[in-house]
Amino acid sequence: MAPDALADLHARCFATPRPWSASEFAALLDSRGSFLLAEDNGFLLGRVIADEAELLTLAVDPDARRAGTGRRLVARFAGTARDMGAVEAFLEVASDNLAARALYSRTDWVEAGVRRDYYAPGTDAIVMRLTLRAAQKGG
């Protein structure tokens, strides 16, 4: 998907926080360790730096939700991040985004903290963590 198409879908999915622009998507896609996973009705943008992955954003067309797209993208994220050397992954999700929080919980993410007023006054970010593989022990 081109940055313009990513920005268009992101705008249909998010009002708060503000949707990302095509230039922001282009810059992220050009940054080290970033990767894009896409399906017809959605996409996920992630990145891996050293042994840590971050799920940056997940967008599924509002008219195509509850058909498994988000779940498939999150599963692919875990596999891709693991293949790129990540041991664990993190994401932030708005505290009031109950559907996304449920999706992440169903795919083995656990709550790891809270960033108060991260998205807007009164809208916290829930930090979630996913263990991708056991850390290697040195010998």
C-alpha positions as CSV (number, residue, x, y, z in Angstrom):
1,M,0.0,0.0,0.0
2,A,1.2,3.5,-0.8
3,P,1.5,6.1,1.9
4,D,-1.5,8.0,0.6
5,A,-3.7,4.8,0.8
6,L,-2.4,4.1,4.3
7,A,-3.2,7.7,5.4
8,D,-6.7,7.5,3.9
9,L,-7.5,4.2,5.7
10,H,-5.9,5.5,9.0
11,A,-8.2,8.6,8.8
12,R,-11.3,6.4,8.4
13,C,-10.2,4.5,11.6
14,F,-8.9,7.2,13.9
15,A,-10.0,10.6,15.0
16,T,-8.2,10.7,18.3
17,P,-5.4,10.6,18.2
18,R,-5.3,12.4,15.0
19,P,-4.7,10.3,11.9
20,W,-1.2,10.1,10.5
21,S,-0.4,11.8,7.2
22,A,1.0,10.3,4.1
23,S,4.3,12.0,4.7
24,E,4.4,10.5,8.2
25,F,3.7,7.0,6.8
26,A,6.4,7.5,4.2
27,A,9.0,8.6,6.8
28,L,8.1,5.6,9.0
29,L,8.3,3.2,6.1
30,D,11.8,4.5,5.3
31,S,13.0,4.2,8.9
32,R,15.3,1.4,10.0
33,G,13.6,-1.8,11.1
34,S,10.1,-0.7,9.9
35,F,7.8,-3.1,8.2
36,L,4.3,-3.0,6.7
37,L,1.8,-5.9,6.7
38,A,-1.2,-5.4,4.6
39,E,-4.5,-7.1,3.6
40,D,-7.3,-5.9,1.4
41,N,-9.1,-4.2,4.3
42,G,-6.4,-3.3,6.7
43,F,-2.7,-2.9,7.6
44,L,-0.3,-3.0,10.4
45,L,2.9,-1.0,10.7
46,G,5.6,-2.2,13.0
47,R,9.3,-2.0,13.7
48,V,12.1,-3.9,15.2
49,I,15.1,-2.3,16.8
50,A,17.7,-4.7,18.4
51,D,15.6,-7.3,20.2
52,E,12.5,-5.2,20.8
53,A,9.5,-4.8,18.5
54,E,6.8,-2.1,18.5
55,L,3.4,-2.4,16.9
56,L,3.0,1.2,15.8
57,T,-0.5,1.2,14.4
58,L,-3.2,-1.2,13.2
59,A,-6.0,0.0,11.0
60,V,-8.9,-2.1,9.7
61,D,-11.6,-0.6,7.5
62,P,-14.6,0.1,9.8
63,D,-16.9,-1.6,7.2
64,A,-14.8,-4.8,7.3
65,R,-14.2,-5.3,11.0
66,R,-14.9,-8.5,13.0
67,A,-13.9,-10.7,10.0
68,G,-10.5,-11.7,11.4
69,T,-8.3,-9.1,9.6
70,G,-6.9,-7.6,12.8
71,R,-6.3,-10.9,14.3
72,R,-4.4,-12.2,11.3
73,L,-2.3,-9.0,11.1
74,V,-1.4,-9.2,14.8
75,A,-0.4,-12.8,14.3
76,R,1.7,-11.9,11.3
77,F,3.3,-9.1,13.3
78,A,4.5,-11.5,16.0
79,G,6.0,-13.9,13.4
80,T,7.7,-11.1,11.4
81,A,9.1,-9.4,14.6
82,R,10.3,-12.8,15.8
83,D,12.0,-13.5,12.5
84,M,13.7,-10.1,12.6
85,G,15.2,-11.0,16.0
86,A,12.8,-9.5,18.5
87,V,12.4,-11.2,21.9
88,E,9.4,-9.1,23.0
89,A,7.0,-6.5,21.6
90,F,5.2,-3.5,22.9
91,L,2.3,-1.3,21.9
92,E,0.2,1.5,23.2
93,V,-3.6,1.4,22.9
94,A,-6.1,4.0,24.0
95,S,-7.8,3.1,27.3
96,D,-11.2,3.7,25.8
97,N,-10.5,1.5,22.7
98,L,-12.2,-1.6,24.2
99,A,-12.3,-3.5,20.9
100,A,-8.6,-3.2,20.3
101,R,-7.8,-4.0,23.9
102,A,-9.9,-7.2,23.6
103,L,-8.1,-8.2,20.3
104,Y,-4.7,-7.7,21.9
105,S,-5.7,-9.7,25.0
106,R,-7.0,-12.5,22.9
107,T,-3.7,-12.6,21.1
108,D,-1.6,-13.0,24.3
109,W,-0.6,-9.4,24.9
110,V,-0.6,-8.4,28.6
111,E,-1.0,-5.0,30.2
112,A,2.4,-3.7,31.3
113,G,1.7,-0.1,32.3
114,V,-0.2,3.1,31.7
115,R,0.8,6.5,30.2
116,R,-1.6,9.0,31.7
117,D,-3.3,11.5,29.3
118,Y,-1.1,10.1,26.4
119,Y,-3.7,10.5,23.7
120,A,-5.7,13.5,25.1
121,P,-6.6,14.8,28.5
122,G,-8.5,11.9,30.2
123,T,-7.5,9.4,27.5
124,D,-4.6,7.2,28.8
125,A,-2.5,4.8,26.8
126,I,-2.4,1.2,28.0
127,V,1.1,-0.2,27.4
128,M,0.9,-3.8,26.4
129,R,3.7,-6.4,26.1
130,L,4.0,-9.6,24.1
131,T,6.7,-12.2,24.8
132,L,7.9,-13.5,21.4
133,R,10.5,-15.9,22.6
134,A,12.5,-16.7,25.7
135,A,15.6,-14.7,26.1
136,Q,18.8,-16.6,25.3
137,K,21.0,-17.3,28.3
138,G,24.7,-16.6,27.8
139,G,27.2,-19.3,28.5
